[in-house]
Amino acid sequence: MKTITVSGCMMLALVSGAYAATLTGEQLKSELVGHTIHWKSKSGSGITIYKEDGTIEATVDGDKNSYTGTWRIKGNQMCEKFAKEACATINSLGGKDYSKKGGTLTVE
């Protein structure tokens, strides 16, 4: 049950402005993969790392567990698979800030 919650939290997001630019597949890889990503959504927050080998590690603030899954890029979408695969576009908000289905991402 927690695994589905992590995926749901991470996949929640919104585009908070008409000026947000959707990242291309190449931009997704260069700007997100290998970096620590702090995410926030209406239902929680945490940290995600997309590893070069196609695996993903995630934590949810307030939860002692960590979660592992896989990621892939499908066109201009980042797809994450924990219990079930979910794909979403990610939009640049400028600098190291991004939006994703109702939530925000900040890349270290």
Number of C-alpha atoms within 10 A of each C-alpha: 6 13 18 13 15 22 20 17 22 29 22 20 23 17 21 16 10 6 11 15 16 19 18 18 17 11 14 18 16 11 13 20 19 17 16 18 21 19 27 23 21 11 12 17 20 19 19 24 19 22 16 12 10 13 15 21 17 23 19 22 13 9 9 7 11 14 15 17 18 16 23 18 18 13 11 17 18 22 17 23 18 20 15 11 13 16 16 18 24 26 24 19 19 10 8 13 16 24 26 24 18 16 22 26 27 18 19 12
